[in-house]
Amino acid sequence: MPEDEKFLYEKAIEGRQHHQENFNHWMSMYSIFNGALFVGYYSKDGKNTLLEFLILILGCTAGWSWFFSAKGFYDWILSWIQVVKKREEKLESNGKKYVVFRAYIGKKTISTQKITKFFSCIVALAWTVLTATRFAKLVIEKMHLPQCIKCYLSVIVFALILLCALTLYVLTLESDFKIEEIE
């Protein structure tokens, strides 16, 4: 029985490590793609509005995809740590329990995953604000309204977009997964 538990423990650690490698790979891909879009947006010639909006829409999509992927990966990492922790609790070696992961659960730390999640949210919000302000500027410039009304409309559009983006972020702050008892 202890050999089976040790095998399951090792497999749980392998699963967690595999997931960590995927995290590193995909977070790099998202950051490179966001960076390339950012460079593309600011190096455009300014004449092609369709290309500009295409880059902005792709930037928003890539930014929020990066954030939600970082959040999902973070939740999975926490889940894997819980699986390993449960396995550690069942194992004993020379009268001592394994405490590789169990010792760190519940500690308030700042991990790479938390930093990536925060930074990707900032990037997604930046893309959203940039897209909203550019779109609002284009629409408001086409309207024949007094300048004070245009300014007021710009502030309202900007505030609504920012409020929506911040609400989206706040709704995703806490992970609410629960792990079932492992037998």
KACORCOR-V188485 format. One record per helix or strand of 3 or more residues. SS is the DSSP state (H for helix, E for strand). FROM is the first residue (numbers start at 0). TO is the last residue. If there is no record, write none. Layout:
# KACORCOR-V188485
SS;FROM;TO, SS;FROM;TO
This chain:
# KACORCOR-V188485
H;1;41, H;48;89, H;101;103, H;111;141, H;146;170
